[in-house]
Amino acid sequence: MRRLHISLAAVCAYLFLTACGESLTETSDVNTTGAAGGSAGGSETGGSAGGAGNGGNAESATCTLPPNLPAFIDLPAVYVDTSMPEQTGSVMNVAAGESVQNAIDNAQPGDTIVLEAGVTWTEEVHLKDKGGSSDWIVIQSSAMDALPGAGERVSPADAANMPTILSPSGNNRALFADRNAHHYRIMGVEFGIASGENVSLGIIELGRNKEAGEWIPVDEQPHHIVLDRVYVRGIPEPVGSGSVGTKYGVLFGGAHLAVINSHIADIKKVQQDTYAIGSNYGSGPYRIVNNYLAAAGENILFGGGDTPDGGYNAADVEICRNHFHKPLEWYDPRLNYNSKWSVKNLLELKHGHRVVISGNVFENNWAAAQTGWSLLFRSTDQGGGNNNDHQKTEDVVLVYNLITNVTNGIDINGRGSGDNNTGPTSDFYIAHNVIDKMGSQSTFGGNGFLLMVDKDPPNVQFVNNTAFNIKTYLTTNCTGDGQTCSTDWPHALVAFQLRDNIISYGTPGYGVHGPGGSTDEEQFANATDSESALENNVIALGKSSQYPSETNFIVDDFEAVGFADLEGGDYRLSDDSPFRGATPSGADIGADVETWLQAIDGVR
């Protein structure tokens, strides 16, 4: 056993740390996705300058990717181009007392509709099908020059320089994309619900699944719609009995859809699921970059309904540099479920194909309507047992994120209810993330489990992460609360890799909780196949007796890891750390903190 005999030091210093915020220079061996150019590896800056006011041609930051992704990972096959179009048509000014809908009805591709800032319209605005042209209709504030520039995020403080569109009732939307609506860009507009309403089914809906009871064909869904620097606000303090509140901020139901540089807040309901951005039946591609997202249920949710085969499941998705946040004022331990609102996860994918999740900050999540897993990945339909094997989550890259102040970490479930009704969930690369302030050392208490991998999802790699879990670092074949584990699940995890991480052994006395075994290594072996590996991890607070093969590093505490400044929140390894350059490739064990700091710089 490779064990460092270093005297025990205080092990709780890390529990109240925040990430260092300095900006760093991008290293030459880091890749990025290429949304603006439409191909992987391209730049997101560029495109033609144009439009009225502060449209610009700068873009949101790219999604940072590590080099040498596993061969089994498929990156997005197509990307959403969110560069500013060059407008060559008329400019249509809409003042107070005039109709936004009339302007859209009369607009032609290439036109720009300018809404007077500070004016409120209470109407359900529909984006219309304008025929086969690929020229854009831009709808924007008259005060774009007073708003943050292209590629910069807006906040509620910018509302004074925005026009406002409110849905007239809880059954209406503020903005709705009709069948075949396409090539619209909305910039610098606020959306919400009319004053006095206490229930909203949703604020922006970019496509609907059915008309007259029949599924709308995928090739007739709305497409090429960009929401840039918009402010979407739910009902701040809904009153009354029942499921009061706001169901969703933006619902995707089409292709080539994007929300960038925006602020979505106060999406919450009593006794009902909610989400800031969701997709139940759209095909993708999607781009969700540089936003503030606050929702009680899931800040982002893909799936949640039964869909027919034929492309109704989200594919080719970028989720990068967003601040996923549940405000602390929503947490109240005096109430049942610790909240008035139905709180579940920060991110949940029930289906999704070729998804990149990079450079985000996931902050605040607690056990309430569910058991407190912050990020949840599974393959499932709405009711279970429908054999919708196209509803699956696969090819997910989760890198360079901060997950902080949460009850539990990441849950990957191979299938929905029953053995084979959906999925399987497969092909995950989880690397260079930092996960801190967990469980009993978060605001909310709880277990502090790091990772649950259940029901045999193949090809999951959890490598080069730095995590300060309180209880077990791996739970497998267990119930959602991580407490009860099965000894008779008939399948093994296939090609599961847990290596090169800095993690904690945890309590109550084992690092791996699974189908049975006298040591962590035996528990791991009983849950996995011969292609799986538990090796080259630094395990703080570990026990040598649990790792007889001597393929991991066991240290007394996190002080022994040799962080640059553990108490100060600098998780880089110091020059004299024994784990610098200690991976087979010569890289440091744990997250690449230099690149991680750059990826999350300015996100919150």
VMD Tcl script that draws the C-alpha trace (Angstrom):
set ca {
  {0.00 0.00 0.00}
  {1.33 3.40 -0.96}
  {0.75 5.27 2.28}
  {2.20 8.59 3.38}
  {2.81 8.62 7.12}
  {2.17 12.29 7.85}
  {0.92 13.45 11.23}
  {-2.80 14.12 11.56}
  {-3.79 17.76 11.10}
  {-7.10 19.55 11.23}
  {-9.24 18.04 8.48}
  {-12.17 20.43 8.41}
  {-10.37 23.54 7.17}
  {-11.46 22.85 3.62}
  {-15.13 22.80 4.50}
  {-15.80 26.49 4.12}
  {-13.66 27.27 1.07}
  {-14.52 29.10 -2.10}
  {-12.73 28.87 -5.41}
  {-9.91 31.24 -6.26}
  {-11.15 33.84 -8.70}
  {-8.08 35.03 -10.57}
  {-8.08 34.96 -14.35}
  {-5.53 32.67 -15.96}
  {-4.10 32.28 -19.42}
  {-5.51 29.35 -21.36}
  {-3.02 26.56 -21.79}
  {-2.15 25.34 -25.26}
  {-3.35 21.78 -24.74}
  {-6.94 22.68 -23.84}
  {-9.64 22.36 -26.48}
  {-12.86 24.32 -26.89}
  {-16.14 23.64 -28.60}
  {-16.82 25.76 -31.65}
  {-20.38 27.00 -31.65}
  {-20.15 30.19 -33.64}
  {-18.38 28.66 -36.58}
  {-20.53 25.55 -36.49}
  {-17.67 23.09 -36.06}
  {-15.77 21.71 -33.11}
  {-12.57 23.51 -32.28}
  {-13.55 26.82 -33.89}
  {-13.68 30.28 -32.35}
  {-16.87 31.72 -30.97}
  {-15.84 35.25 -31.77}
  {-16.44 36.59 -35.23}
  {-19.40 36.83 -37.52}
  {-20.73 39.94 -39.17}
  {-21.36 43.07 -37.18}
  {-24.81 44.50 -37.65}
  {-28.21 45.20 -36.24}
  {-29.43 48.30 -34.53}
  {-27.74 49.39 -31.31}
  {-25.43 47.26 -29.21}
  {-25.71 43.97 -31.09}
  {-22.04 43.55 -31.81}
  {-20.20 40.51 -33.00}
  {-18.55 39.34 -29.78}
  {-19.64 35.97 -28.47}
  {-20.07 34.21 -25.15}
  {-17.09 32.21 -23.97}
  {-16.34 28.87 -25.52}
  {-16.82 25.59 -23.68}
  {-13.48 24.40 -22.35}
  {-12.61 20.76 -23.02}
  {-9.61 18.72 -21.90}
  {-7.35 17.15 -24.51}
  {-7.55 13.47 -25.36}
  {-11.14 12.63 -24.56}
  {-11.91 8.89 -24.42}
  {-12.56 7.29 -27.79}
  {-16.08 6.23 -26.75}
  {-17.20 9.86 -26.29}
  {-19.02 11.50 -29.20}
  {-18.98 15.30 -29.03}
  {-21.84 17.34 -30.50}
  {-22.20 16.70 -34.21}
  {-23.59 20.18 -34.88}
  {-23.52 23.44 -32.94}
  {-25.84 26.43 -32.60}
  {-24.45 29.53 -34.29}
  {-25.25 32.48 -31.99}
  {-23.18 35.11 -33.80}
  {-25.00 38.36 -34.54}
  {-26.61 38.36 -37.99}
  {-26.13 41.23 -40.42}
  {-29.46 42.96 -40.76}
  {-30.23 44.40 -44.20}
  {-33.97 45.12 -43.92}
  {-36.12 47.79 -42.36}
  {-36.05 49.03 -38.78}
  {-39.50 49.02 -37.18}
  {-39.93 51.07 -34.00}
  {-42.68 50.01 -31.58}
  {-43.74 52.60 -29.00}
  {-46.13 52.55 -26.07}
  {-49.71 51.89 -27.18}
  {-48.64 49.97 -30.28}
  {-48.76 46.19 -30.62}
  {-45.66 44.01 -30.57}
  {-47.63 41.25 -32.29}
  {-48.62 43.54 -35.15}
  {-44.98 44.43 -35.70}
  {-44.00 40.74 -35.86}
  {-46.89 39.96 -38.20}
  {-45.74 42.70 -40.59}
  {-41.99 42.09 -40.32}
  {-40.03 40.43 -43.11}
  {-36.79 38.41 -42.79}
  {-33.89 40.82 -42.39}
  {-35.96 43.39 -40.45}
  {-35.19 44.70 -36.96}
  {-38.03 45.42 -34.51}
  {-37.02 47.96 -31.85}
  {-39.18 48.00 -28.71}
  {-39.21 51.15 -26.59}
  {-37.28 50.57 -23.37}
  {-39.27 51.11 -20.17}
  {-42.59 50.26 -21.81}
  {-44.63 47.22 -20.72}
  {-46.79 45.18 -23.07}
  {-49.25 42.66 -21.65}
  {-49.90 40.24 -24.51}
  {-48.95 36.73 -25.62}
  {-46.48 37.35 -28.41}
  {-46.18 34.72 -31.13}
  {-43.14 34.24 -33.38}
  {-44.54 33.41 -36.83}
  {-43.42 31.26 -39.75}
  {-42.04 33.68 -42.35}
  {-41.34 31.19 -45.11}
  {-38.09 29.74 -46.36}
  {-35.67 32.67 -45.91}
  {-32.66 32.20 -43.62}
  {-32.45 35.94 -42.91}
  {-33.14 36.86 -39.30}
  {-35.76 39.00 -37.64}
  {-34.19 40.75 -34.65}
  {-36.40 41.99 -31.79}
  {-34.51 44.22 -29.39}
  {-34.55 47.04 -26.85}
  {-34.27 50.65 -27.97}
  {-31.61 51.07 -25.26}
  {-29.16 48.33 -26.29}
  {-26.28 50.78 -25.91}
  {-27.12 51.06 -22.19}
  {-27.12 47.29 -21.68}
  {-24.09 45.01 -21.20}
  {-22.25 44.41 -24.45}
  {-22.31 41.31 -26.61}
  {-21.06 38.28 -24.69}
  {-21.81 39.89 -21.29}
  {-24.57 38.73 -18.96}
  {-27.49 40.97 -17.95}
  {-28.93 41.19 -14.44}
  {-32.14 42.57 -12.88}
  {-30.35 45.92 -12.56}
  {-30.58 46.22 -16.36}
  {-34.38 45.97 -16.44}
  {-34.80 49.76 -16.59}
  {-33.24 49.71 -20.05}
  {-35.42 46.88 -21.33}
  {-38.92 46.73 -22.76}
  {-41.15 44.28 -20.87}
  {-43.54 41.67 -22.26}
  {-45.90 40.06 -19.74}
  {-48.19 37.11 -20.28}
  {-51.78 38.27 -19.71}
  {-52.67 35.27 -17.52}
  {-51.19 32.16 -15.99}
  {-52.49 30.07 -18.89}
  {-50.72 32.21 -21.49}
  {-47.07 32.60 -22.35}
  {-45.28 35.90 -22.75}
  {-43.47 34.54 -25.82}
  {-44.48 31.56 -27.94}
  {-42.86 30.16 -31.09}
  {-45.42 28.85 -33.57}
  {-45.00 25.81 -35.78}
  {-42.16 26.36 -38.29}
  {-41.21 29.75 -36.78}
  {-37.51 30.30 -37.40}
  {-34.62 32.77 -37.50}
  {-35.59 35.10 -34.68}
  {-33.14 36.78 -32.30}
  {-34.52 38.50 -29.19}
  {-32.13 40.84 -27.36}
  {-32.44 42.99 -24.26}
  {-36.09 42.20 -23.45}
  {-37.67 41.38 -20.09}
  {-40.36 38.67 -19.87}
  {-42.72 37.88 -17.01}
  {-46.31 37.42 -15.83}
  {-48.97 40.08 -15.39}
  {-49.28 41.59 -11.93}
  {-51.80 39.84 -9.67}
  {-51.29 36.38 -11.19}
  {-50.23 33.67 -8.74}
  {-49.97 30.67 -11.08}
  {-48.04 30.50 -14.35}
  {-47.69 27.46 -16.60}
  {-44.57 29.01 -18.11}
  {-43.13 32.21 -19.54}
  {-41.41 31.38 -22.87}
  {-42.30 28.34 -24.97}
  {-40.24 27.74 -28.10}
  {-42.35 25.02 -29.69}
  {-45.16 22.69 -28.71}
  {-45.24 18.91 -28.98}
  {-48.72 18.39 -30.43}
  {-51.50 20.08 -32.38}
  {-55.00 18.60 -32.44}
  {-53.64 15.61 -30.54}
  {-51.02 14.75 -33.19}
  {-47.26 15.03 -32.73}
  {-45.74 17.90 -34.71}
  {-43.06 16.42 -37.01}
  {-39.53 17.26 -35.90}
  {-38.81 19.05 -39.18}
  {-41.76 21.39 -38.54}
  {-40.70 22.42 -35.03}
  {-39.44 25.99 -34.45}
  {-35.74 26.44 -35.17}
  {-32.95 29.00 -35.18}
  {-34.16 31.13 -32.27}
  {-31.69 32.93 -29.99}
  {-32.51 34.61 -26.68}
  {-29.60 36.97 -25.93}
  {-29.38 39.16 -22.83}
  {-32.99 38.61 -21.80}
  {-34.35 38.80 -18.26}
  {-36.98 36.16 -17.48}
  {-38.65 36.47 -14.09}
  {-41.19 34.24 -12.42}
  {-43.74 35.32 -9.84}
  {-41.58 36.62 -6.95}
  {-43.94 35.85 -4.06}
  {-46.99 33.90 -5.22}
  {-49.79 33.68 -2.68}
  {-52.75 31.38 -2.24}
  {-53.31 27.65 -1.79}
  {-52.34 24.83 -4.13}
  {-49.53 24.82 -6.67}
  {-48.89 28.55 -6.83}
  {-45.81 29.84 -8.61}
  {-44.13 29.55 -12.03}
  {-43.65 26.24 -13.87}
  {-40.75 27.17 -16.17}
  {-38.76 30.04 -17.57}
  {-37.90 28.77 -21.07}
  {-39.10 25.53 -22.66}
  {-37.24 24.25 -25.72}
  {-39.29 22.36 -28.30}
  {-37.31 22.64 -31.49}
  {-33.87 22.84 -33.11}
  {-30.98 25.32 -33.12}
  {-32.22 27.08 -29.99}
  {-30.08 29.14 -27.61}
  {-30.24 31.11 -24.38}
  {-27.09 33.17 -23.85}
  {-25.96 35.98 -21.52}
  {-29.34 36.00 -19.75}
  {-30.87 36.02 -16.26}
  {-33.72 33.63 -15.33}
  {-34.98 33.82 -11.75}
  {-37.85 33.07 -9.37}
  {-38.93 29.87 -11.13}
  {-40.58 28.01 -8.26}
  {-43.85 26.37 -7.32}
  {-45.46 24.64 -4.38}
  {-45.84 20.85 -4.76}
  {-44.82 20.80 -8.43}
  {-41.69 20.43 -10.51}
  {-40.15 23.59 -12.00}
  {-37.17 24.45 -14.19}
  {-35.45 27.55 -15.51}
  {-34.72 25.91 -18.88}
  {-36.19 22.62 -20.01}
  {-36.66 20.40 -23.04}
  {-39.24 17.62 -23.12}
  {-39.59 16.95 -26.84}
  {-37.25 19.20 -28.83}
  {-34.53 17.73 -31.02}
  {-31.63 20.15 -30.52}
  {-28.97 21.34 -31.04}
  {-29.08 23.67 -28.04}
  {-26.71 26.25 -26.65}
  {-27.07 27.41 -23.02}
  {-24.09 29.62 -22.20}
  {-23.28 32.40 -19.72}
  {-26.60 32.60 -17.87}
  {-27.81 32.97 -14.30}
  {-30.39 30.22 -13.68}
  {-32.47 30.02 -10.49}
  {-35.22 27.41 -10.20}
  {-36.45 25.30 -7.31}
  {-37.05 21.94 -9.00}
  {-34.26 21.64 -11.55}
  {-32.37 24.60 -12.88}
  {-32.08 22.68 -16.15}
  {-34.24 19.64 -16.94}
  {-34.22 17.55 -20.12}
  {-36.96 14.92 -20.42}
  {-39.93 14.23 -18.23}
  {-42.46 13.06 -20.79}
  {-43.05 10.11 -23.11}
  {-42.02 10.76 -26.70}
  {-42.27 8.73 -29.90}
  {-39.15 7.66 -31.72}
  {-37.90 9.95 -34.45}
  {-35.69 12.66 -32.95}
  {-37.76 14.15 -30.15}
  {-34.94 13.84 -27.61}
  {-32.40 16.62 -27.11}
  {-29.07 16.11 -28.88}
  {-25.92 18.16 -29.48}
  {-26.03 20.38 -26.43}
  {-23.62 22.93 -24.91}
  {-24.20 23.94 -21.27}
  {-21.27 26.16 -20.32}
  {-20.33 28.99 -17.95}
  {-23.74 29.21 -16.27}
  {-24.41 29.96 -12.61}
  {-26.88 27.33 -11.38}
  {-28.23 28.73 -8.12}
  {-30.94 28.08 -5.56}
  {-31.19 31.18 -3.34}
  {-30.60 30.46 0.33}
  {-33.82 32.25 1.26}
  {-35.68 29.32 -0.33}
  {-34.25 27.02 2.35}
  {-36.14 26.86 5.63}
  {-35.41 23.89 7.92}
  {-38.51 24.72 9.97}
  {-40.77 23.57 7.11}
  {-41.57 20.07 5.88}
  {-39.04 19.16 3.16}
  {-36.92 22.15 4.24}
  {-38.59 24.50 1.78}
  {-41.91 25.98 0.76}
  {-40.97 25.14 -2.83}
  {-40.41 21.74 -4.41}
  {-36.58 21.47 -4.49}
  {-34.85 18.61 -6.34}
  {-31.63 19.01 -8.35}
  {-29.44 21.65 -9.97}
  {-29.33 19.69 -13.25}
  {-31.22 16.60 -14.40}
  {-31.00 14.81 -17.73}
  {-33.64 12.12 -18.29}
  {-32.53 12.04 -21.88}
  {-29.80 13.78 -23.84}
  {-27.27 12.86 -26.51}
  {-23.83 14.38 -26.98}
  {-23.94 16.91 -24.13}
  {-21.02 19.12 -23.04}
  {-21.28 20.60 -19.52}
  {-18.22 22.76 -18.83}
  {-17.18 25.70 -16.69}
  {-20.40 26.02 -14.70}
  {-20.90 26.85 -11.03}
  {-23.52 24.63 -9.36}
  {-24.39 26.23 -6.03}
  {-26.79 25.31 -3.20}
  {-28.82 22.11 -3.27}
  {-30.48 20.29 -0.39}
  {-32.67 17.28 0.36}
  {-36.31 18.26 0.01}
  {-38.63 16.77 -2.65}
  {-35.74 14.37 -3.39}
  {-32.71 13.14 -1.46}
  {-30.31 15.96 -2.33}
  {-28.29 14.75 -5.35}
  {-27.11 17.89 -7.14}
  {-26.59 16.49 -10.62}
  {-28.79 13.59 -11.74}
  {-28.35 11.63 -14.97}
  {-30.62 8.81 -15.99}
  {-32.60 7.38 -18.90}
  {-36.30 7.33 -18.22}
  {-39.72 8.14 -19.61}
  {-42.59 9.62 -17.69}
  {-44.40 6.54 -16.42}
  {-41.86 3.73 -16.84}
  {-42.49 0.43 -18.54}
  {-43.11 1.95 -21.99}
  {-39.97 0.46 -23.58}
  {-38.92 3.82 -24.99}
  {-35.34 2.75 -25.57}
  {-34.66 5.93 -27.59}
  {-35.11 7.95 -24.40}
  {-31.58 7.68 -23.13}
  {-28.75 9.82 -21.82}
  {-25.40 9.19 -23.46}
  {-22.12 10.84 -24.43}
  {-21.95 13.35 -21.59}
  {-18.80 15.38 -20.92}
  {-18.83 16.98 -17.44}
  {-15.61 18.96 -16.96}
  {-14.13 22.02 -15.19}
  {-17.21 22.69 -13.05}
  {-17.54 23.80 -9.42}
  {-20.19 22.02 -7.34}
  {-20.45 23.72 -3.96}
  {-22.61 23.88 -0.82}
  {-24.67 20.78 -1.58}
  {-26.03 17.77 0.27}
  {-24.82 15.17 -2.26}
  {-22.87 15.15 -5.51}
  {-23.54 13.21 -8.74}
  {-26.02 10.38 -9.38}
  {-25.83 8.33 -12.60}
  {-28.63 5.80 -13.03}
  {-28.39 3.31 -15.88}
  {-32.11 2.80 -16.43}
  {-35.54 3.98 -15.44}
  {-37.99 2.00 -13.37}
  {-37.91 -1.64 -14.39}
  {-35.00 -3.45 -16.00}
  {-35.11 -2.47 -19.67}
  {-37.80 0.12 -20.28}
  {-35.42 2.90 -21.31}
  {-31.77 3.57 -21.91}
  {-29.27 2.46 -21.01}
  {-27.49 5.56 -19.76}
  {-23.92 5.32 -21.04}
  {-20.63 6.99 -21.98}
  {-19.71 9.62 -19.38}
  {-16.44 11.49 -18.97}
  {-16.36 13.36 -15.63}
  {-13.05 15.13 -15.07}
  {-11.36 18.21 -13.59}
  {-14.32 19.19 -11.41}
  {-14.04 20.56 -7.87}
  {-16.75 19.55 -5.38}
  {-16.64 21.13 -1.94}
  {-18.75 22.12 1.07}
  {-20.75 18.90 1.05}
  {-23.14 17.22 3.48}
  {-22.65 18.14 7.11}
  {-20.28 20.92 6.11}
  {-22.76 22.60 3.78}
  {-25.46 25.01 4.89}
  {-27.98 22.18 4.74}
  {-26.35 19.16 6.38}
  {-26.99 15.65 5.12}
  {-24.81 12.80 3.96}
  {-22.24 14.31 1.62}
  {-22.05 11.32 -0.76}
  {-19.84 12.01 -3.78}
  {-20.89 9.67 -6.57}
  {-23.64 7.10 -7.06}
  {-23.50 4.85 -10.13}
  {-26.42 2.48 -10.27}
  {-28.00 -0.06 -12.65}
  {-24.93 -0.69 -14.80}
  {-24.38 2.34 -17.04}
  {-21.42 1.32 -19.27}
  {-18.34 3.45 -19.92}
  {-18.35 5.89 -17.01}
  {-15.01 7.54 -16.25}
  {-14.63 9.61 -13.08}
  {-11.05 10.84 -13.28}
  {-8.88 13.78 -12.16}
  {-11.45 15.38 -9.87}
  {-10.86 17.06 -6.50}
  {-13.67 16.39 -4.04}
  {-14.24 16.87 -0.31}
  {-16.98 14.32 0.29}
  {-18.12 13.58 3.84}
  {-19.40 10.02 3.38}
  {-18.64 7.35 0.77}
  {-17.00 8.41 -2.47}
  {-18.72 5.65 -4.49}
  {-22.15 4.15 -3.93}
  {-23.39 1.54 -6.38}
  {-26.52 -0.60 -6.72}
  {-28.19 1.34 -3.93}
  {-31.42 3.22 -3.30}
  {-31.63 6.94 -4.02}
  {-30.69 7.87 -0.46}
  {-27.48 5.83 -0.79}
  {-28.29 3.79 2.30}
  {-29.69 0.44 1.11}
  {-27.63 -1.50 -1.43}
  {-28.64 -4.56 -3.41}
  {-26.62 -7.76 -3.43}
  {-28.55 -9.36 -6.27}
  {-28.54 -6.84 -9.15}
  {-27.69 -9.15 -12.08}
  {-25.39 -6.79 -13.97}
  {-21.92 -5.37 -13.39}
  {-20.66 -1.87 -14.17}
  {-18.86 -2.13 -17.52}
  {-15.52 -0.37 -18.04}
  {-16.03 1.90 -15.03}
  {-12.95 3.98 -14.21}
  {-12.34 5.79 -10.93}
  {-8.75 6.99 -10.97}
  {-6.39 9.92 -10.45}
  {-8.82 11.72 -8.11}
  {-8.30 13.46 -4.77}
  {-11.17 12.26 -2.58}
  {-12.07 11.40 1.00}
  {-12.57 7.91 2.42}
  {-15.61 9.26 4.24}
  {-17.71 7.80 7.01}
  {-19.15 5.57 8.50}
  {-16.14 3.45 7.71}
  {-15.95 2.64 4.00}
  {-15.21 4.53 0.82}
  {-17.19 2.19 -1.44}
  {-20.73 1.09 -0.58}
  {-22.00 -1.59 -2.91}
  {-23.16 -5.18 -3.26}
  {-20.89 -6.55 -0.55}
  {-17.28 -7.32 0.31}
  {-14.85 -7.12 3.20}
  {-12.76 -4.27 1.71}
  {-13.39 -1.31 -0.56}
  {-11.47 -3.07 -3.30}
  {-13.64 -6.18 -2.93}
  {-16.83 -4.08 -2.92}
  {-15.62 -2.40 -6.10}
  {-14.68 -5.69 -7.76}
  {-18.08 -7.22 -6.94}
  {-19.87 -4.30 -8.61}
  {-17.73 -4.01 -11.77}
  {-16.29 -6.02 -14.65}
  {-12.67 -6.83 -15.45}
  {-12.22 -3.66 -17.55}
  {-12.98 -1.40 -14.59}
  {-10.34 0.21 -12.39}
  {-10.03 1.79 -8.95}
  {-6.49 3.12 -8.97}
  {-4.08 5.99 -8.48}
  {-6.47 8.00 -6.30}
  {-5.35 10.03 -3.30}
  {-7.76 8.96 -0.54}
  {-7.70 11.16 2.54}
  {-8.68 9.65 5.90}
  {-8.35 6.22 4.31}
  {-7.51 2.84 5.81}
  {-4.68 0.73 4.42}
  {-6.58 -2.46 5.19}
  {-9.24 -1.46 2.66}
  {-6.75 -1.27 -0.22}
  {-4.48 -4.32 -0.08}
  {-3.42 -4.12 -3.74}
  {-1.49 -0.88 -3.06}
  {-2.79 0.81 -6.21}
  {-4.01 3.99 -4.45}
  {-2.36 6.58 -2.22}
  {-3.72 6.65 1.35}
  {-3.04 9.81 3.38}
  {-4.02 10.79 6.88}
  {-5.87 13.96 5.96}
  {-6.26 16.66 3.31}
  {-3.33 18.62 4.73}
  {-1.13 15.72 3.62}
  {-2.17 16.17 -0.02}
  {-0.02 19.25 -0.33}
  {-2.46 21.86 -1.64}
  {-1.02 25.29 -2.32}
  {-3.30 26.84 0.32}
  {-6.01 24.51 1.60}
  {-7.35 26.91 4.22}
  {-7.35 29.79 1.71}
  {-9.19 27.79 -0.95}
  {-6.34 27.30 -3.43}
  {-6.66 23.66 -4.56}
  {-3.60 23.66 -6.79}
  {-0.88 21.29 -5.69}
  {2.18 22.93 -4.18}
  {5.60 22.43 -5.73}
  {6.54 19.95 -3.00}
  {3.31 17.92 -3.09}
  {4.12 14.23 -3.64}
  {1.21 14.04 -6.08}
  {2.47 16.54 -8.64}
  {3.06 14.71 -11.89}
  {1.94 11.44 -10.28}
  {-0.46 10.21 -12.98}
  {0.79 7.83 -15.68}
  {0.72 10.71 -18.18}
  {2.81 12.91 -15.89}
  {-0.06 15.22 -14.92}
  {-1.02 16.04 -11.34}
  {-3.50 13.88 -9.48}
  {-6.79 15.69 -8.97}
  {-8.31 18.45 -11.05}
  {-6.28 20.61 -13.41}
  {-6.97 23.59 -11.19}
  {-5.22 26.16 -13.39}
  {-7.57 25.44 -16.30}
  {-10.54 24.99 -13.95}
  {-10.01 28.48 -12.52}
  {-9.97 29.94 -15.99}
  {-13.10 28.01 -17.02}
  {-15.21 29.31 -14.09}
  {-13.68 32.79 -13.86}
  {-16.48 35.38 -13.70}
  {-19.31 32.84 -13.78}
  {-20.76 33.98 -10.44}
}
mol new
graphics top color blue
foreach p $ca { graphics top sphere $p radius 0.5 }
foreach p [lrange $ca 0 end-1] q [lrange $ca 1 end] { graphics top cylinder $p $q radius 0.2 }
display resetview
